[in-house]
Structures are given as structure tokens and as C-alpha cells.
Amino acid sequence: MSKYTDTVTLTDGTTLKIRTDRGITGTVYREIPSRQRPAGSLMRIGTTMHLVTRGFLTPIVPDRWASAADDAEGAEIALAFFTASAEACIEHAKAEGIPVEQCY
């Protein structure tokens, strides 16, 4: 398995990919955006996906992103999760008429 996923281009031109890092307690999927902004991370412990925020782990609740059987599936889920999140920010910025950087 590659350490990086394929790159996705968002509607605002930002590119996004996921870096996979295996750790002692689980696998971390780090968002790598081309735009200078804070990036996020998900972590898979066993089969459960967690959002990593300020050192805390929050289990992902929506079933579509809640679990992954292996590292490859976890990377795919992380890419879909961060792509959907970023696109929601882009849509919000357009609707409000503000720069997308204010929403990320």
C-alpha cells in the first residue's frame, strides 16, 4: 500500500490527498491540502474510525465513515471524509459571499 492516496481536486482548485502513518495504537490518516490551512486527521483503532482534534479522539458517528477493515479502506474513507468536509466549506463560503479561507 502507498503511503499517500491519489490526489483529489476540489471545486475551488485546492488539491487534497491523505498520508497514512502506522502507529502503536492505530493508523493515522493525515489530510495534506495544497492550500495553506489547518489540516485534519482521522485515526483507525481496530476497525473504528476516530476524528483527532487537539489530542482527543472522537469516534466517527455517521455509518458511512465509522469503520474501516484495513489501512487501504481507512485511507479511502479519510479522503472521502475530508473531501466532503472541504466541499461543504466551499459551498458555505460561496453562499455567504466570503473568501473560502474564512471557512476552512
C-alpha positions as CSV (number, residue, x, y, z in Angstrom):
1,M,0.0,0.0,0.0
2,S,1.2,3.5,-0.9
3,K,1.8,6.0,2.0
4,Y,-0.3,8.5,0.0
5,T,-3.7,8.3,-1.7
6,D,-4.4,9.7,-5.1
7,T,-4.9,13.4,-5.2
8,V,-8.4,14.9,-5.5
9,T,-9.0,18.4,-6.9
10,L,-11.8,20.3,-5.1
11,T,-14.1,22.8,-6.8
12,D,-12.0,25.8,-5.6
13,G,-8.9,24.3,-7.2
14,T,-7.3,23.1,-3.9
15,T,-5.8,19.6,-4.1
16,L,-6.1,17.1,-1.3
17,K,-4.5,13.8,-0.5
18,I,-4.1,11.6,2.6
19,R,-0.9,10.4,4.1
20,T,-1.1,7.1,6.1
21,D,1.1,6.7,9.2
22,R,1.0,3.5,11.2
23,G,1.4,3.9,14.9
24,I,1.5,1.8,18.0
25,T,-2.3,2.1,18.8
26,G,-3.6,2.5,15.3
27,T,-3.2,4.1,11.9
28,V,-3.4,7.9,11.4
29,Y,-4.7,9.4,8.2
30,R,-3.4,12.9,7.8
31,E,-5.0,15.4,5.4
32,I,-2.5,17.0,3.1
33,P,-4.1,20.1,1.3
34,S,-2.3,22.2,-1.2
35,R,-3.9,25.4,0.3
36,Q,-2.3,26.8,3.4
37,R,-4.8,26.0,6.1
38,P,-5.1,23.8,9.2
39,A,-5.3,20.1,8.2
40,G,-7.2,17.4,10.0
41,S,-6.5,13.8,10.9
42,L,-8.5,10.6,11.4
43,M,-7.3,7.5,13.3
44,R,-8.3,3.9,12.9
45,I,-8.1,1.8,16.0
46,G,-9.2,-1.7,15.2
47,T,-11.9,-1.1,12.7
48,T,-13.3,2.1,14.3
49,M,-12.5,5.5,12.8
50,H,-11.9,8.5,15.1
51,L,-11.5,12.2,14.4
52,V,-8.4,13.6,16.0
53,T,-8.9,17.0,17.5
54,R,-6.4,18.7,19.8
55,G,-5.1,15.4,21.0
56,F,-8.6,13.9,21.6
57,L,-10.2,11.0,19.7
58,T,-13.9,11.3,18.9
59,P,-15.5,8.3,17.3
60,I,-17.0,9.0,13.9
61,V,-20.8,8.5,14.1
62,P,-22.2,8.5,10.5
63,D,-22.1,4.9,9.4
64,R,-20.5,5.8,6.0
65,W,-17.3,6.8,7.7
66,A,-17.5,4.9,11.0
67,S,-15.3,1.9,10.3
68,A,-12.6,0.5,8.0
69,A,-11.4,-3.1,7.7
70,D,-7.8,-2.2,6.8
71,D,-5.4,0.7,6.1
72,A,-6.4,1.0,2.4
73,E,-10.1,1.3,3.3
74,G,-9.2,3.7,6.1
75,A,-7.3,5.9,3.6
76,E,-10.3,5.9,1.2
77,I,-12.7,6.8,4.0
78,A,-10.4,9.6,5.2
79,L,-10.1,11.0,1.7
80,A,-13.9,10.9,1.2
81,F,-14.5,12.5,4.7
82,F,-12.1,15.4,4.2
83,T,-13.2,16.0,0.6
84,A,-16.9,16.2,1.7
85,S,-15.9,18.5,4.6
86,A,-13.9,20.8,2.4
87,E,-16.6,21.0,-0.3
88,A,-19.1,21.9,2.4
89,C,-16.9,24.8,3.4
90,I,-16.5,25.9,-0.2
91,E,-20.3,25.8,-0.7
92,H,-20.8,27.8,2.5
93,A,-18.3,30.4,1.5
94,K,-20.0,30.9,-1.9
95,A,-23.4,31.1,-0.3
96,E,-22.2,33.7,2.2
97,G,-20.1,35.6,-0.4
98,I,-16.9,35.4,1.6
99,P,-13.5,34.0,0.8
100,V,-13.2,30.3,1.3
101,E,-10.2,30.8,3.6
102,Q,-12.5,32.2,6.2
103,C,-14.4,28.9,6.3
104,Y,-11.6,26.4,6.5
